[in-house]
Amino acid sequence: AAGTMSGSGSEEPQPSQAAEDGQQEAEQDWAAAKAFYDTQVTQRVRPPKPQNAITVAVSSRALFNLVEEQRIYEEQGLEKYVEYQQNNENVILKPGPAFYFVKALERVNARLLELYPDDEERFDIVLMTNNHAQVGVRLINSINHYGLTIERFCMTGGESPIGYLTAYLTNLYLSADCDKVQEAIEAGIASATMFTANKDVVYSDTQLRVAFDGDAVIFSDESEQIFKQQGLDRFFEHEQLNENKPLAQGPLKGFLEDLGKLQKKFYAKNERLNCPIRTYLVTARSAASSGARVLKTLRSWGLEIDEALFLAGAPKGPVLVKIHPHIFFDDQMFHIEGAQKLGTIAAHVPYGIAQKYQKST
């Protein structure tokens, strides 16, 4: 709102002053916490400040396979569920759909810390779960068993996690609960519902691979609206007319940007050929008829994508099998299901006009 009240005298700036004071207090809190931490002798790397980190919040059902536990909760209720979790707290949970993605984020962190030991611009994984605290021991035992570095836990005891996601300046939220994901998207947080692959596949353990659909994921659903309402020919015509007008941003643009920032840190150390992050655009658009606008939009944002695959309506599943991404983001369940069948871990972004055209899941 700055600038809208020009010439209104000096009685206006209190709100921003309060915000500034709050910011200063928060900085002092962090400085005090860091000073305390620095006096401790520990081999562990201190978690970064949320302002500097790329915070990825994952739910317990995204990180681990809790299908059986969820069934107990739905059929027998909360008390029996908590009792079951406590009785089994030394039984290690199996990996869930976000597990290998989280492992890949941690490997990127390890490489970043080698190159930039004092820099906090790296991934910070937060476990964001509406589980009750009594279930925490089993989650901690499983996290330690796999050697994951997840220091921050929010266990909200049935309450919505959205306020905490905002407080942690979350860059990406992954959950198995489509209602929570919808709520997060509506609050402006990049978010997706995780789906387990129907086959076990081998993931790269040297490179984080992230695949994105274009419309309604990296970009807004402006063009998809024309396609859904007026058909393919009108869509092609619209894209060619607007080839030099960048598309508006979609919910995952910020996360692609975050990945790009980290890639540049590797490039700056001459690691381009050995970069542990690779990004893919996998779109149903056809290159000749509607590809230029997408590529020019990315260029106008100053973003690079490593590989762009324009499939001209062909199924995405077979291409994704070749890529082996740790995660694939799409706004249409039809593509998610196709990817799942062939063994890709897919994440549904409930954003844009496509949601009106698909059965709710």
C-alpha positions, 0 to 999 in steps of 0.5 A: 500500500506504500505510495497510495497515501502520498502527501498524507503527512507524518501520522501514517507510518505506524503500522509499518513501524510496528512491523519493522519493530517486530522484524527487529525483535525476530532478528534479535531472537534468531541472533540469541538462538544462534549465539546459544547454539554456537556455544554447543559442541555438536556435529549436527548442522544447525537448521537454517532460518526460515527466511534463508531456507527453502522450507519443504513441509511434508505430512507424516502420510506423505513421508511414510506409508501409513495406509494401515494406520489411517484405516485403523483411524477411520474404522476405529477412531482416534483413541485406538489409532494413538494406542496402535501407534504407541504399541508399535513405536519401535516398528519402523515405518516404510517409506511413503510417496515423498520419502525419496524426494526428501532423501534427494533434497538432503543429498543436495543439502550435503553438496551445498554444505561442502561448497558453501559451509556458512550459507543457509540457502538450502532445503529445510524439511519440516514435518507438518502433521495433524497427528497428536504428540503421542504419535511423535516417538514412532515418527522420530524413531523412523526418521532416525532409522533412515538417517533423515535430517528433520529437526522441526516438527509441528504436530497440530493434534487435529488442528489445521496446519495452515497457520504454521505453514505461513509462520515457517514461510513454507515454499512447498507443502506436500500432504496425502490429504487433498482437503489440507492441500486445497486449503494451503493453495487457497492461502497462496502456499505452493502445495500438492497431494502426494500419490504413491506409485503403483510400481517400485522404481529406482531413483537417482541417488546423485541428482534431484529430479523434479518434473512439472506440468506447465499450465496451472502448475508453473503458469496460470490456467489462463490458456487452459481456460480457453482450451477447456471452454473454446477448444483446441483451435481457439487455444492455438490461435490465442497462444500464437497471438499472445506469443510475446506476452508472458503467461501469469505465474502459477502456484509452483512457479516459486518452487521452480525459481527456488530450484533455479537459485540453488542450481546457480550456486553449483554453476558458480562453482563450476559444477554445471555438468555435475549439478545435483538438481535437474528440472523438467517441463512435461506438457501436453502442449505441442511445440510448433503450435503453442510452445514458443509462449511457454519458453518465452515466458520462462525466459522473461522470468529469468528461469532456465528449465533443463529439459522441455518435453512437448508431448502434443497430447500424448500420454505423459507416463511413458516419458516420465518412466524415462526421466525417473523424477522424484516427484511430478507435479500436474493439475489433472488427475488423469495425468497423475493416474497415468504416471502412477500406473507406470511407477512415477510418484505424482503430486496433484496441484488442485488449482485452476479450471481443470478442477471443475472438469474432473471427478473429485478424488 
